[in-house]
């Protein structure tokens, strides 16, 4: 099972409190300025469609006078009845999540510079090798590899280093710790016409007894790495063959990948991960 998740657009920067202006004039939709000269409207209250259209038209006229650029309207799923009138007023779909739809319109007579929706999905493949040179492999019950007898790495998607650990645990019940990203690939026109970034991660096993996920996994086992590489499917497909070679080199300690280095965000409120050759970076520091 390969689970991919749509990578999000870089989040719109939230304006600082002293720069934030809220419009709450009579007859206008409540809107908050963004840092790019536009406005954001989060419609939360149910209202008659005719009333909504009146407010939207009046608000758009006001925003044009103020020189605003992009208008973002967020409609929760319970207000889906307002989608059609919003589109008729010149708005277009930008993206949708499970509980809301975002619509946008560029209102000035200048080229539209609003960012597009997310362009990539991200997936991971977990290369788990034990002290005896065996790799953890699975056969899937669903997806492209169903019934083909192909042994593959556990796969999944989310925050790269955490996704690899979680997916191995879910599919095989093996506890692991993240070591490195060994390689990644990019393909285009995949799920929902998005490009895909796929990361191969090396993990170190902390347990050895396999208890497979019955709903998704047909079989799971520890397999000698040479046997994994020799599978006809891996030999037939160049991308799989190259990844297998990299994994073999890593198992022989002849390859260095990218370590996950936690770093505080610019706001200091969240931790994100940067991935780079930590060993080489440390050597450069000391030289």
PEBELGI-V33257 format. One record per residue. N is the residue number from 0. SS is DSSP state (a for helix, b for strand, c for the rest). Layout:
BEGIN
n;ss
N;SS
N;SS
END
This chain:
BEGIN
n;ss
0;c
1;c
2;c
3;c
4;b
5;b
6;c
7;c
8;c
9;c
10;c
11;c
12;c
13;c
14;c
15;c
16;a
17;a
18;a
19;c
20;c
21;b
22;b
23;c
24;c
25;c
26;c
27;c
28;c
29;c
30;b
31;b
32;b
33;c
34;c
35;c
36;c
37;c
38;b
39;b
40;b
41;b
42;b
43;c
44;c
45;c
46;c
47;c
48;a
49;a
50;a
51;a
52;a
53;a
54;a
55;a
56;a
57;a
58;a
59;a
60;a
61;a
62;a
63;a
64;a
65;c
66;c
67;c
68;c
69;b
70;b
71;b
72;b
73;b
74;b
75;b
76;a
77;a
78;a
79;a
80;a
81;a
82;a
83;a
84;a
85;a
86;a
87;a
88;c
89;c
90;c
91;b
92;b
93;b
94;b
95;b
96;c
97;c
98;c
99;b
100;b
101;b
102;b
103;b
104;b
105;b
106;c
107;c
108;c
109;c
110;c
111;c
112;c
113;c
114;c
115;c
116;c
117;c
118;c
119;b
120;b
121;b
122;b
123;b
124;b
125;b
126;b
127;b
128;b
129;c
130;c
131;c
132;c
133;b
134;b
135;b
136;b
137;b
138;b
139;b
140;c
141;c
142;c
143;c
144;c
145;c
146;c
147;c
148;c
149;c
150;c
151;b
152;c
153;b
154;b
155;b
156;c
157;c
158;c
159;a
160;a
161;a
162;a
163;a
164;a
165;a
166;a
167;a
168;a
169;a
170;a
171;a
172;c
173;c
174;c
175;b
176;b
177;b
178;b
179;b
180;b
181;b
182;b
183;b
184;b
185;b
186;b
187;c
188;c
189;c
190;a
191;a
192;a
193;c
194;b
195;b
196;b
197;b
198;b
199;b
200;b
201;b
202;b
203;b
204;b
205;c
206;c
207;c
208;c
209;c
210;c
211;c
212;c
213;c
214;c
215;c
216;b
217;b
218;b
219;b
220;b
221;b
222;b
223;b
224;a
225;a
226;a
227;a
228;a
229;c
230;c
231;a
232;a
233;a
234;a
235;a
236;c
237;a
238;a
239;a
240;a
241;a
242;a
243;a
244;a
245;a
246;a
247;a
248;a
249;a
250;a
251;c
252;c
253;c
254;c
255;c
256;c
257;b
258;b
259;b
260;b
261;b
262;b
263;b
264;c
265;c
266;c
267;c
268;c
269;c
270;b
271;b
272;b
273;b
274;b
275;b
276;c
277;a
278;a
279;a
280;a
281;a
282;a
283;a
284;a
285;a
286;c
END
